[in-house]
């Protein structure tokens, strides 16, 4: 049986250590701050995560670019030339053309490597929701599951990876066209914090509003209580836009409410690709649920 590689992209927001432990191949998306372009490596080698959010706080804005077909072709050819198959788990097609680039690259390479399996899965996930999805699939690989078994699991499981998040600064959502300027103005005046999630098409959808920061963070845990499957036994991921204390507050509430061991809750930065659109102060909670 041929060996295979799990390939993903840096919008998964896993730590570099976790990606290495899972033996993942990770292609970086890119982003611009001012005139400077950076690649979003998981180790922040070109621009550190703290420095990125400091730039946002200083008034600079970030724009992002998807991974192009050529970058996927080069990495896929490198893997295929080693006699290995590929399971590519990509950033949501609802937010980026990265998935489309991966699918085109796979189609282009199949005639060149007819004996190879090249599977491309639209994760419909983002940030550490994508990270959790990849982590689950990589765990099955380590357990000895075949590429076809993991593909079947992935296509079903992606509809159960719940993404719930809130932002502290409404102006980034306004710039991204997610809310109107009027909504941003009055929401800021009244300390209204939107609670959003990812739908089954991989789009960001506003769901509700909370009055004040703590209430919005507790709403994330309320949604987990409503939807999660065996929360005490799950591995939970939380990402944050340079507001670790708020992410830790959510983690502590999960442990208090459900008994989830703290070592089963992983907290990491939102990377610059997602962070360019959410701004500082975003907190996102990811878990497996009965539905999204």
Secondary structure in CASP SS format (residue, H / E / C, confidence):
PFRMAT SS
TARGET T0000
AUTHOR 0000-0000-0000
METHOD secondary structure of the structure
MODEL  1
X C 1.00
X C 1.00
X C 1.00
X E 1.00
X E 1.00
X E 1.00
X E 1.00
X E 1.00
X E 1.00
X H 1.00
X H 1.00
X H 1.00
X C 1.00
X C 1.00
X C 1.00
X H 1.00
X H 1.00
X H 1.00
X H 1.00
X H 1.00
X H 1.00
X C 1.00
X C 1.00
X C 1.00
X E 1.00
X E 1.00
X E 1.00
X C 1.00
X C 1.00
X E 1.00
X E 1.00
X E 1.00
X E 1.00
X C 1.00
X C 1.00
X E 1.00
X E 1.00
X E 1.00
X E 1.00
X C 1.00
X C 1.00
X C 1.00
X C 1.00
X C 1.00
X C 1.00
X C 1.00
X C 1.00
X C 1.00
X H 1.00
X H 1.00
X H 1.00
X H 1.00
X H 1.00
X H 1.00
X H 1.00
X H 1.00
X H 1.00
X C 1.00
X C 1.00
X C 1.00
X C 1.00
X E 1.00
X E 1.00
X E 1.00
X E 1.00
X C 1.00
X C 1.00
X C 1.00
X H 1.00
X H 1.00
X H 1.00
X H 1.00
X H 1.00
X H 1.00
X H 1.00
X H 1.00
X H 1.00
X H 1.00
X H 1.00
X H 1.00
X C 1.00
X C 1.00
X C 1.00
X C 1.00
X E 1.00
X E 1.00
X E 1.00
X E 1.00
X E 1.00
X E 1.00
X C 1.00
X C 1.00
X C 1.00
X C 1.00
X C 1.00
X C 1.00
X C 1.00
X H 1.00
X H 1.00
X H 1.00
X H 1.00
X H 1.00
X H 1.00
X H 1.00
X H 1.00
X H 1.00
X H 1.00
X H 1.00
X H 1.00
X H 1.00
X C 1.00
X C 1.00
X C 1.00
X C 1.00
X C 1.00
X C 1.00
X C 1.00
X E 1.00
X E 1.00
X E 1.00
X E 1.00
X E 1.00
X C 1.00
X C 1.00
X C 1.00
X C 1.00
X H 1.00
X H 1.00
X H 1.00
X H 1.00
X H 1.00
X H 1.00
X H 1.00
X H 1.00
X H 1.00
X H 1.00
X H 1.00
X H 1.00
X H 1.00
X H 1.00
X H 1.00
X H 1.00
X C 1.00
X C 1.00
X C 1.00
X C 1.00
X H 1.00
X H 1.00
X H 1.00
X H 1.00
X H 1.00
X H 1.00
X H 1.00
X H 1.00
X H 1.00
X H 1.00
X H 1.00
X H 1.00
X H 1.00
X H 1.00
X E 1.00
X E 1.00
X E 1.00
X E 1.00
X E 1.00
X E 1.00
X C 1.00
X C 1.00
X C 1.00
X H 1.00
X H 1.00
X H 1.00
X H 1.00
X H 1.00
X H 1.00
X C 1.00
X C 1.00
X C 1.00
X C 1.00
X C 1.00
X H 1.00
X H 1.00
X H 1.00
X H 1.00
X H 1.00
X H 1.00
X H 1.00
X H 1.00
X H 1.00
X C 1.00
X C 1.00
X E 1.00
X E 1.00
X E 1.00
X E 1.00
X E 1.00
X E 1.00
X E 1.00
X C 1.00
X C 1.00
X C 1.00
X C 1.00
X C 1.00
X E 1.00
X E 1.00
X E 1.00
X E 1.00
X E 1.00
X E 1.00
X E 1.00
X E 1.00
X C 1.00
X H 1.00
X H 1.00
X H 1.00
X H 1.00
X H 1.00
X H 1.00
X H 1.00
X H 1.00
X H 1.00
X H 1.00
X H 1.00
X H 1.00
X H 1.00
X H 1.00
X H 1.00
X E 1.00
X C 1.00
X C 1.00
X H 1.00
X H 1.00
X H 1.00
X C 1.00
X C 1.00
X E 1.00
X E 1.00
X E 1.00
X E 1.00
X E 1.00
X C 1.00
X C 1.00
X C 1.00
X H 1.00
X H 1.00
X H 1.00
X H 1.00
X H 1.00
X H 1.00
X H 1.00
X H 1.00
X H 1.00
X H 1.00
X H 1.00
X H 1.00
X H 1.00
X H 1.00
X H 1.00
X C 1.00
X C 1.00
X C 1.00
X H 1.00
X H 1.00
X H 1.00
X E 1.00
X E 1.00
X E 1.00
X E 1.00
X E 1.00
X C 1.00
X C 1.00
X H 1.00
X H 1.00
X H 1.00
X H 1.00
X H 1.00
X H 1.00
X H 1.00
X C 1.00
X C 1.00
X C 1.00
X C 1.00
X E 1.00
X E 1.00
X E 1.00
X E 1.00
X E 1.00
X E 1.00
X E 1.00
X C 1.00
X C 1.00
X C 1.00
END
